[in-house]
Amino acid sequence: MSSIFTKIVNREIPAYIVAEDENYLAFLDIFPLVKGHVLVIPKVEVDNIFDLEDELLQGLHLFAKRIAKAQSKVIPCIRIGMAVIGLEVPHAHIHLVPLNTMGDIDFRKEKLKLSAEELAKIASEIAAAL
C-alpha cells in the first residue's frame, strides 16, 4: 500500500508544495511544530532513509539545503533545524524546522493548527524565495 507521501507525489491527495524536481518533493507539514515546517522526501517510496541509494540520499540532502535557505529568508528564525525520525510515515523524509528555541523541534509538543490560507501563504513565500 502506498504511503501518504507517495499519494502526495502522485497527486492523489493535495499538499502545500514548496518545491519539486524529478527526484524530490518538498511540502509543508499540515500539522507543523512551528510555522514553516517543511517535509522533504524522495519521490521513490523507501521506508528507511538509510536504505536510499547513496546518490539519492546525497541529492535529498542537497535538495533540503535549498529549501532550508529559502525558509530562512521568509520565516523569522535563528536557524533551520533538521530531523529524521522516520516513525510517523513509512517513507524516507527530512523535517526542516525553523528554530528560535530548542523546544521548537520537540516532536512531543502539540502541533499547530494553521488555516488553509496560512499554509498556502507560507508555501508560496518559501517557493518564491527559491
Residue pairs with C-beta under 8 A, 6 or more apart in sequence:
2 10
2 12
2 45
3 45
3 89
3 90
3 91
4 13
4 89
4 91
5 25
5 39
5 41
5 45
5 89
5 91
5 93
6 45
6 91
7 13
8 14
8 15
8 25
8 27
9 25
9 41
9 43
15 27
15 28
15 30
16 27
16 28
16 30
16 119
16 120
16 122
16 123
17 25
17 26
17 27
17 123
17 127
18 26
18 27
18 28
18 38
18 67
18 70
18 123
18 126
18 127
18 130
19 25
19 26
19 63
19 66
19 67
19 70
19 126
19 127
19 130
20 26
21 63
22 43
23 42
23 43
23 44
23 56
23 59
23 60
23 63
24 40
24 41
24 42
24 43
24 59
24 60
24 63
25 40
25 41
25 43
26 38
26 39
26 40
26 41
26 63
26 64
26 67
26 96
27 38
27 39
27 123
28 36
28 37
28 38
28 39
28 119
28 122
28 123
29 37
29 38
29 39
29 95
30 114
30 119
31 111
31 112
31 113
32 97
32 111
32 112
32 114
33 95
33 97
33 104
33 105
33 106
33 107
33 109
33 111
33 112
34 77
34 97
34 98
34 99
34 100
34 104
34 112
35 75
35 98
35 112
35 114
35 118
35 122
36 71
36 74
36 75
36 77
36 97
36 98
36 122
36 126
37 95
37 96
37 97
37 98
38 67
38 71
38 95
38 96
38 126
39 93
39 94
39 95
39 96
40 60
40 63
40 64
40 67
40 93
40 94
40 96
41 60
41 91
41 92
41 93
41 94
42 52
42 56
42 59
42 60
42 92
44 52
44 56
45 91
46 52
46 91
46 92
47 86
47 90
47 91
47 92
48 86
48 92
49 57
49 60
49 84
49 86
49 92
49 93
49 94
50 57
51 92
52 60
52 92
60 92
60 94
61 94
64 82
64 94
64 96
66 130
67 96
67 126
67 130
68 80
68 82
68 96
69 129
70 126
70 127
70 129
70 130
71 77
71 80
71 96
71 98
71 126
71 129
72 79
72 80
72 98
73 129
74 122
74 125
74 126
74 128
74 129
75 98
75 122
75 126
76 98
76 100
77 98
77 99
77 100
77 104
78 99
78 100
79 98
79 99
80 96
80 97
80 98
80 99
81 95
81 96
81 97
81 98
81 99
81 104
81 105
82 94
82 95
82 96
82 97
83 94
83 95
83 97
83 105
83 107
84 93
84 94
84 95
85 95
85 107
86 92
86 93
95 105
97 104
97 105
98 104
99 105
103 109
114 122
